[in-house]
Amino acid sequence: VKRLALKSALSAKAASGDIVVVDSLNLDEVKTKAMKGFLDTVGAKKAVVVTPEVNETVVKSARNIPGVVTSPAALINVYDIVNASQLIIDKAALATIEEVFA
């Protein structure tokens, strides 16, 4: 049931064009300003940032931005996806999502 709900939520985001896939999401240092600049570039206000595994730099950079949630690909959940206006996925995380939830 959980996989079906997750597939449904991801399909709805894809149909509405609210999924942004980036080649790699690497920040040089822990800076909220750098993450905010990235989110402004992709046009995301309330977003879920999905990484292949826990990326401390991304998590620490995004934790002070209201409405932004970070999650490793294996632990994404339906509530975060439905609650966010955009889903920002690292390309490697997309492969993990397909592998784990397919």
Beta strands, then each sheet from edge to edge (+ up, - down):
strand 1: 19-22
strand 2: 47-51
strand 3: 68-72
strand 4: 86-90
sheet 1: 1+ 4+ 2+ 3+
end
